[in-house]
């Protein structure tokens, strides 16, 4: 199953840009899941920070603070 929002091509490019010579489909799928899960958590936190500040618009500062507040994904 491919990631829902991130294209498999984009995820594959990220892994290749990180230095991989070859990338398995399973790696693309797994990284896509991890990235989407983390992005959703950061997005929700950023939206809550914007609401708390009395805004409807999420700004870069909200995302930056959310990244600091949401723990990074842990391995298995």
C-alpha positions, -999 to +999 in steps of 0.1 A: +000+000+000+015+034-010+015+064+012-019+082+011-008+118+005+029+117-003+036+104-038+058+073-039+081+092-064+086+120-039+094+096-010+118+076-033+136+109-043+140+118-006+157+085+001+179+089-030+188+124-021+199+110+013+224+089-005+208+056-015+219+041-048+189+018-050+156+020-031+132-009-025+094-004-028+091-016+008+114+012+020+094+038+001+062+025+016+076+024+052+091+059+050+059+073+035+039+059+065+064+074+090+065+108+073+027+110+070+021+100+106+047+125+119+034+153+096-002+147+108+009+150+144+029+182+137+001+196+116-025+190+144-002+205+170+004+236+148-033+240+142-039+239+179-012+265+185-028+288+159-062+284+175-047+291+209-032+323+195-067+333+182-058+327+146-074+305+119-042+306+098-013+282+107+020+301+103+055+290+100+061+298+137+033+274+147+049+246+127+084+254+141+070+252+177+050+221+169+081+203+156+098+211+190+068+198+209+059+166+190+084+138+197+100+123+166+090+088+156+106+059+174+119+028+158+103-006+163 
